[in-house]
Amino acid sequence: MVFPGVEVVAKDLTLKGEHGPVYSGVSLTVEPGSLAAVVGAAGSGRTALLLTLAGRMKPSSGSLSVGGQSAIRRIQRIAALGLISDVNDLDGALSVREHLHERLGPWGPPWRRRLTRSAEEALAEAGLDLSALPGGERALVRALTRDQAVRLGIALALLDRPGLLLVDDLDLGLPEERGDELWRTLRDLSSAGLTVVAACTGPALAGRHADTVTELS
């Protein structure tokens, strides 16, 4: 699968909340088909910055261009979100298959016996091996491990054929080995042309895999 990666250019982005800045003065440039990391502790504004880059949250000041587009709605058509807590949480009562069919809409009716080719390709690109799941494609999301859930979130995002993929909390609750494997998956996606921005708390793995690292205080 080849992806139409886009350039991301942010200059002096600032988002102010009720109690002060959520993030402030963030500038970054992400080349098409590259992997960028946003590193910061809890409360540093990592998630809010990802949502801003995806066109889901409007900054208070600064400028943003994604694929040459600056209008929020146009950016939303280019960018896709991986799994982000409290934004697009997976439903634990639904199966992997049901999540995929729900995302595919009228092109993936639930009565089909097999997953569509696009769904199978997205799962493969995300590194989610159905044979390793209890029940295969019918495994309930609540039975997935943290890294399997992240991979399902990535697969669902890939179904939109985005130019920019944003993934949050990449290292949350994972041992270093599993986190390293997720970073390698994102690297493979960027090598296929997709522009990827991932947020995490630890700079070690990010520095090992990402082309650029932006640290938030």
Secondary structure, 3 states (H helix, E strand, C coil): CCCCCCCEEEEEEEEEECCEEEEEEEEEEECCCCEEEEECCCCCCHHHHHHHHCCCCCCCEEEEEECCECCHHHHHHHEEECCCCCCCCCCCCCEHHHHHHHHHHHHCCCCCCCCCHHHHHHHHHHCCCHHHCCCHHHCEHHHCCHHHHHHHHHHHHHCCCCCEEEECCCCCCCCHHHHHHHHHHHHHHHHCCCEEEEEECCHHHHHHHCCEEEECC
